[in-house]
């Protein structure tokens, strides 16, 4: 029976880490947009550059655009850095969960309002 060579786990690690970075970018752009009307308009302008109907959904279009850019950009960069490496799947899982937890916490209204009030 022929066995296949296993692939290094770096490619999967890059995908997981980039998704966490995209979520964190979404959360940070949300907090920053809530803190400043000037930044909110700037972020909305980013969304209006390419998204049809962006005027109707407001600055969320720009927040999603920022998250998309960070996600894809970090995935490309991390893929080329990690693609041939074997990395700890457990560590990547923990980092992903921490990123997901951080993004969720930042998007939780009591935390967002507390940060804006600082």
Helices and strands as residue ranges (DSSP letters): H 10-35, H 37-48, H 54-57, H 60-82, H 89-107, H 109-117
